[in-house]
Amino acid sequence: MNVKKKILITGGKVHDVGYRLFLMREVRKLGIPNHYAENVTADGKQIVEVFIGGDEKQYTAFVNFIKENYPPKAKVSEVKETSEIPDRVMPVDEYDKLLSAEQQDTIVQSGLELLDKQDQALGKQDKMLDKQDKTLEKQDKTLDKQDKMLEKQDKMLEKQDKMLEKQDKMLEKQDKTLNVLSDIKSGTSQIRADTSQIKSDTSQIRSDTSQIRADTSGIPGIDSNTGEMKETLAFGMSEIITIKRE
């Protein structure tokens, strides 16, 4: 006896989990001639409407299977047989073609969405690359400034080296000047010592002269004899001068 039935599969996740392909495989396996399934939403719930047309034995086997088996990623809360009798159930080959076309369309739409997302990602990547380029430009400018600062620093260090060289030369001259001053001080000390000795000798001569005067003052006729000696010396000197002139 042929029957036409409508079954509702409800759950938290029964769409986009390959449920209709899962059902089609079992329909093919059982040889059911008429089958159709559609994803619908009612009161915010996901539902798969399943239509079956075949003999009662095939239908019973199919219902028993779908009540106990689900696609791996499906979340099913209820598999319910309704009292509604559909007017027509699409032949399975016809539905197979329709399902294949829907699957291809889904793949195409998914591909387009992926391309859109890819375009958006590439757009974001381009913006990031633009920002990166600007950052690199700023970094290059910063490095250029740093190079210029380092060049100035090198020039300053060169000037500092020259100043240190001049300072070293000035210190050498200062050392030589100090050595000369040291020699002068040493010579001055010797001069002072010699001067002191001369003063001492002069004082001794004066003392000796005074003693001689004191000693000679007591000799009788020393003054007259001294006068004669002076006259004799004066005459002798004039004779010597005359002889030299001749």
C-alpha positions in Angstrom: 0.0 0.0 0.0 1.4 3.4 -1.0 1.4 6.2 1.5 2.1 9.9 1.4 3.4 11.4 4.6 4.9 14.7 6.0 7.4 14.6 8.8 8.8 17.5 10.8 12.4 17.5 12.3 12.9 20.2 14.8 16.0 21.2 16.8 18.5 23.8 17.8 20.7 23.1 14.7 19.1 21.2 11.8 19.9 23.6 9.0 23.3 23.8 7.2 24.5 20.5 8.7 23.9 18.4 5.6 20.5 17.1 6.9 18.8 16.8 3.5 21.7 14.9 1.9 21.7 12.6 4.9 18.0 11.9 4.3 18.5 11.5 0.6 21.1 8.8 1.2 18.7 6.7 3.3 15.9 7.3 0.8 18.1 5.9 -2.0 19.2 3.0 0.2 15.5 2.1 0.9 14.4 2.6 -2.7 11.7 5.1 -1.8 10.4 6.5 -5.2 9.1 9.9 -4.0 10.9 12.2 -1.6 11.3 15.9 -1.0 12.7 17.9 2.0 12.9 21.7 2.7 14.5 23.9 5.4 12.0 26.2 7.0 11.8 28.4 10.2 8.8 28.7 12.5 8.7 30.8 15.7 12.5 31.2 15.5 13.0 27.4 15.4 14.8 25.5 12.7 12.7 22.8 11.0 13.2 20.3 8.2 10.0 19.4 6.4 10.2 15.9 5.0 7.8 14.5 2.4 7.7 10.8 1.7 5.8 8.8 -1.0 6.2 5.0 -1.2 4.9 1.8 0.3 4.1 1.6 4.0 7.1 -0.7 4.7 9.6 1.7 3.2 8.0 4.6 5.1 8.1 2.7 8.4 11.8 1.8 7.9 12.6 5.4 7.0 10.8 6.9 10.1 12.5 4.4 12.4 15.9 5.4 10.9 15.5 9.2 11.2 14.2 8.9 14.8 17.4 7.2 15.8 20.0 8.7 13.5 21.1 12.3 12.8 23.9 14.1 11.0 27.0 14.4 13.2 26.7 18.2 13.7 22.8 18.3 14.0 21.1 19.1 17.3 17.6 17.5 17.1 14.9 17.9 19.7 11.9 16.2 18.0 11.0 14.0 15.0 7.3 14.3 14.5 4.9 12.5 12.1 2.1 14.8 11.1 -1.5 13.9 10.0 -1.1 16.1 6.9 -1.3 14.3 3.6 0.6 16.1 0.8 -1.1 16.4 -2.6 2.0 15.5 -4.4 5.5 14.3 -3.5 8.3 14.9 -6.0 10.0 11.9 -7.6 13.3 11.2 -6.0 15.3 11.6 -9.2 13.7 15.0 -9.8 14.4 16.1 -6.2 17.9 14.8 -6.4 18.6 17.2 -9.3 17.0 20.0 -7.5 18.9 19.3 -4.3 22.2 19.1 -6.3 21.4 22.5 -7.9 20.6 24.0 -4.4 23.9 22.5 -3.1 25.8 24.0 -6.0 24.1 27.3 -5.5 25.0 27.2 -1.8 28.6 26.4 -2.6 28.7 29.4 -5.1 27.1 31.7 -2.6 29.5 30.5 0.1 32.4 31.1 -2.3 31.1 34.6 -3.1 30.9 35.3 0.6 34.4 34.0 1.1 35.5 36.3 -1.8 33.8 39.2 -0.2 35.4 38.5 3.1 38.7 38.0 1.4 38.3 41.3 -0.4 37.5 43.0 3.0 40.5 41.2 4.5 42.7 42.4 1.6 41.3 45.9 2.0 42.2 45.8 5.7 45.6 44.4 4.8 46.1 47.2 2.3 45.3 49.8 5.0 47.6 48.1 7.4 50.4 48.1 4.7 49.7 51.8 4.1 50.1 52.4 7.9 53.2 50.3 7.9 54.6 52.2 5.0 53.9 55.5 6.8 55.4 54.1 10.0 58.5 53.0 8.0 58.8 56.5 6.4 58.6 58.1 9.9 61.2 55.6 11.0 63.5 56.4 8.1 63.1 60.2 8.9 63.9 59.4 12.5 67.0 57.4 11.5 68.1 60.3 9.2 67.8 62.7 12.0 69.7 60.3 14.2 72.4 60.0 11.6 72.7 63.8 11.4 72.9 64.0 15.2 75.6 61.4 15.2 77.5 63.3 12.5 77.3 66.5 14.6 78.4 64.5 17.6 81.4 63.2 15.7 82.3 66.7 14.7 82.0 67.9 18.3 84.2 65.0 19.4 86.8 65.9 16.8 86.8 69.5 18.0 87.1 68.2 21.6 90.1 66.1 20.6 91.8 69.1 19.0 91.1 71.2 22.1 92.6 68.4 24.2 95.6 68.3 22.0 96.0 72.1 22.4 95.5 71.7 26.1 98.2 69.0 26.2 100.6 71.3 24.4 99.8 74.1 26.8 100.4 71.8 29.7 103.8 70.8 28.2 104.7 74.5 27.8 103.6 75.1 31.4 105.8 72.2 32.6 108.8 73.7 30.7 108.0 77.2 32.2 107.8 75.6 35.6 111.1 73.9 35.0 112.7 77.2 33.9 111.2 79.0 37.0 112.6 76.2 39.1 116.0 76.7 37.6 115.7 80.5 38.1 114.7 80.0 41.7 117.7 77.6 42.2 120.0 80.2 40.6 118.5 83.0 42.6 119.1 81.0 45.8 122.7 80.5 44.8 123.1 84.3 44.0 121.6 85.1 47.4 124.1 82.6 49.0 127.0 84.2 47.1 125.8 87.7 48.0 125.6 86.7 51.6 129.1 85.3 51.4 130.4 88.6 49.8 128.7 90.6 52.5 130.4 88.4 55.1 133.8 88.7 53.4 133.3 92.5 53.0 132.6 92.8 56.7 135.7 90.7 57.5 137.8 93.0 55.2 136.5 96.1 57.0 137.2 94.5 60.3 140.7 93.6 59.1 141.3 97.1 57.7 140.2 98.7 61.0 142.6 96.4 62.8 145.4 97.3 60.4 144.7 101.0 61.0 144.7 100.5 64.6 148.0 98.6 64.5 149.7 101.1 62.2 148.6 104.2 64.1 151.0 103.3 66.9 154.1 103.2 64.7 156.2 106.5 65.0 156.6 108.5 61.8 154.2 106.3 59.9 152.2 109.2 58.5 155.4 111.0 57.1 156.7 107.7 55.7 153.4 107.1 54.1 153.5 110.5 52.4 157.0 109.8 51.1 155.9 106.4 49.8 153.0 108.1 48.0 155.3 110.6 46.4 157.7 107.9 45.3 154.9 105.8 43.9 153.5 108.8 42.0 157.0 109.6 40.6 157.5 105.9 39.7 154.2 105.8 37.9 155.0 108.9 35.8 158.4 107.5 34.8 156.7 104.2 33.7 154.1 106.2 31.7 157.0 108.2 30.0 158.9 105.1 29.1 155.8 103.5 27.6 155.2 106.6 25.5 158.8 106.5 24.2 
